[in-house]
Amino acid sequence: MDLYFVKFLWTTFACLDVRNTIALHEKGGAYAESDFRDLVSLERPFVDKTELIKEIMSNDARVTLIVQPHRFGKSLTLSMLQYFLDKRKAPPNTTDLFNGLKISEDRGFCETYKNRFPVIHFSFRDVNATDFKTAESAVYSIIQQQFKEHSYLLTNNSLNFFSSLQVGMIMNGTSSLETVRNGIFSLCDFLGNVKKLIKENIAVILLVDDYDTPLRAAYMNNYLPEMSRLLSNVLSCLTTSPFVKKGIITGLYSISSGDIFPKRSTKIISVFNDQKIPYFGFTAPEVKNLLQGISSNVGMKDLGEWYGLDSPVTKYNPWSVLCCLANKGALAPYWVRSSDSRLVSNLLSLIGVSEAVSLIYLVQGGIIEKSVHRSVRFEALTSEAEYFWTVLVHGGYLSANFVKEDSSRKIYSLVIPNFEIKNEINHWCRTRLSEAVRKTTGKLAEFVKNTMHGEVEKIMDFLLECMQKTGIYYNFENPAHLGRYYTYYTALFTPLRDYYKITESQTEKNVNMRRRRCYSFVLEPKNYSTVGIIMEIEGANISTDMKKTAEMVLKRMKNDELSPHILTVCGKVLAIGMAFYRQNFEFSYDLIGAQVL
C-alpha cells in the first residue's frame, strides 16, 4: 500500500471516537489518532462533519448529551468543538483548521462562535476502577489536571487573593476533598467571572467525554450510589452555574442514575434520533467518496451487508468501513472486537431463556418487537428484561424502529443490522449464555415439534423448566405483575412464529365481579393440519390456588366466544388456561374440534 493511501485513511475525519481514525501498522493492523488538528493538518481528503458544530451550538438546550455506540465519533467531535470554540485556540496560537470546511461557509455563525469562549475539556475514560476509593481518586486527579491546564488564571490578574489561593491548593494537592469535588464548578466561576466576558455575555463551554464510564464501572463493582452522587457533585455546574453557557457531554448510554443533567434543558442525540442528525456514522455518499480512487475489490453492496446500520442501508459503521479499506477490502469483524463488552457479557450470563430465544431468532434473520427505553437504569438491569434490549440498542448491536406506544411503553421492532454483528451475537449464544439457558434453549426444536403436534404435557414440561431454571431474572415474585408473564411468553413463543401466526392480546374482563386485565395468546397455524392453540393466563394469590384458578380460566374461556376464525380453519384447537404463582404454574386444557361450531 502506498504512502498516500495510508495517509489518506489516517486523515479521514469521520467524527469517529478518539481511537477511531486509523492508519496501518507495518503488519497491517490499525492504530488511532485522537486530535482534530492532527487529522486536518496533513491536508488530505476527509469526511467533513463540521456542520455538527452549528447543530449543537444553535439549539437552546443548556446540555447536549451525545449518546452513540463506541467508535462512532463522540470523542473526536469534542476535539473538533474545542478547536472551534476555545479562545485559546484562535490564530496565531493555532492555525485556522476550519478554513475551507463546511462550517466556514456560514460567516455569521463563525463570527459569533469561533474561538470566543473559555473551554473546559476532559474525559472520564480511564475512571473504571474496581472500588470507589480508587475511582474517586482518579476523578480528583482529572479535576486537578484541569486547574493546571488553566494555571494562567494565576498570572492574568483575574482572580482575587482567596480564589488564587484555592486554585494553587487544588493544583498542588493540598486542598480539602470537598473543595476538589466542587472544583469544576469553581473553575467555571473563575473562567466566566471576568469583566470582559460578562460584558460580552460570553460564558464557559464544558466538554466532558465518556461521562458514563465511571457509572458502568461502578455498577459492575457494586458502588453505583456513591459514584452517582460524586458525579452529580462534580458536574453540578451544568445545572446551577450562571457561568456555563453550554455543556456537551458524550457517553455510550443515557443513564438515569442521579440528577447529573438538567431534566428540562438537555437535548439528547442518540440512536433514536440520529436519522435526522447524520453526523455519526458514514452515509452512503460518504462511503462512495471513500471508495473513489482506492484499489479494492470491495463494493457498496459488500460494505452494506457487513457494516450497514439499517435497512435499506443508509448509514455505515465508520470504524469497520475504515478498517476494511485499510486492510485492502478484507471483510472481517473489526468494530465488535474493539469494544469493552464487559457489561454485555455480564448481562448475557444473567438473562433467562426468553431473551436467549429471542437472540437466537434474531440470528436466524427474524425481527422481534420489544419495549426499549431512551435511558438505562442500572438498578433494573437484573430485574426488568426490557433493559437488556435497551443496552443492546444503545450499544449499537441492534437497530430499532418505532412501532407503537403500549401502556406508556414504547415498542420497537429490533433486528440485527449486518453480518459483522450477526456473527458476534451468534458467538454470544454459543459461548456466553449461562449453562442453564444453553441447556434449555437446546430443546427448542423439540418444543416446536411438540407444539405443532399438540402434545400439551410435553409443552408444559418445557415451559415449566424454563421458568424454574431461568425465571429468577424476570422477578416473578409479585403475582399482580401478570404483565411480566405475558412479556416472558411473548418472547418464548418467538421460534413458533415460523409456523404460527401469533396474536397477543390484553383485554378487560369481569373476573369475580371485578374488572381485570386479561392476557391471551392465539396461535393460528400456517399449515392448517397443525393444531391451533388459544391460551389465557391468570395469576394465583397463593400456590395452592393455582390448579383451581387454571380450571376457572379454562371455564371462562369456553364460556367466552373463542376465536371463530381459528376454530373454522383448524381441525383441532387446544384451549389452555394457565395460573401462575412466582416461578410455577398449573394448567387446565381441553381439545376442541371444529365440529363443535
Number of C-alpha atoms within 10 A of each C-alpha: 11 6 7 10 18 15 18 21 22 25 25 22 25 25 29 28 25 22 20 30 29 25 24 19 10 7 6 13 12 19 14 15 19 17 18 23 17 13 23 17 12 12 12 16 16 18 17 16 19 21 15 20 18 14 11 20 19 10 11 12 19 20 26 22 23 27 26 26 24 25 25 27 27 26 29 26 29 27 20 20 24 24 23 24 23 20 17 17 21 17 11 8 9 11 13 16 21 18 10 9 13 13 19 17 13 11 10 10 15 17 11 10 17 21 20 22 22 22 27 21 19 17 18 18 14 13 24 20 18 15 14 22 13 13 20 19 14 18 22 20 15 18 21 21 15 19 22 16 12 16 15 11 18 16 9 8 10 16 17 10 10 9 17 17 14 17 26 18 17 23 20 11 14 11 15 11 14 9 15 25 21 18 24 24 22 20 22 24 19 20 21 25 18 15 10 10 17 12 8 9 11 19 23 27 24 24 23 21 23 23 23 23 20 25 24 22 22 24 19 18 14 14 18 21 15 14 23 21 14 19 20 18 18 20 23 19 24 26 18 11 16 15 25 24 20 21 27 25 24 26 23 23 26 23 19 15 18 14 16 20 21 15 10 9 14 18 18 20 20 21 20 18 10 16 12 8 12 14 23 29 26 25 19 17 11 16 21 12 13 20 16 9 8 15 12 15 11 16 12 14 11 14 23 24 18 22 28 29 25 19 14 9 18 16 22 25 25 27 26 24 25 23 27 20 21 24 18 15 19 14 20 15 18 19 20 19 10 13 12 10 11 12 13 16 13 14 19 20 16 20 24 28 28 25 20 22 23 22 24 19 20 21 21 13 12 17 16 17 18 24 21 25 21 19 16 20 17 19 14 12 20 18 17 15 24 19 24 22 21 22 26 16 24 26 20 21 23 23 21 25 13 15 14 14 11 9 7 7 12 15 19 19 17 24 24 26 26 23 20 22 23 21 15 16 21 16 13 18 20 12 13 19 22 20 11 16 24 18 13 20 22 12 11 17 12 14 22 18 13 17 21 20 14 19 14 17 11 14 18 18 11 17 18 17 16 21 22 13 15 20 21 17 18 22 16 21 11 12 19 13 13 20 18 17 22 21 18 18 15 19 20 21 19 22 19 20 16 13 17 22 14 19 12 16 12 13 10 11 12 10 13 7 7 9 11 12 14 20 19 19 20 21 23 24 22 14 13 15 13 19 23 29 25 22 20 24 23 25 24 22 15 11 15 11 15 22 19 14 23 26 19 18 26 22 17 14 18 15 9 9 8 13 10 10 9 21 22 14 16 21 16 21 23 21 22 25 27 25 27 25 22 22 20 16 22 21 23 19 18 14 14 18 15 14 9 6 8
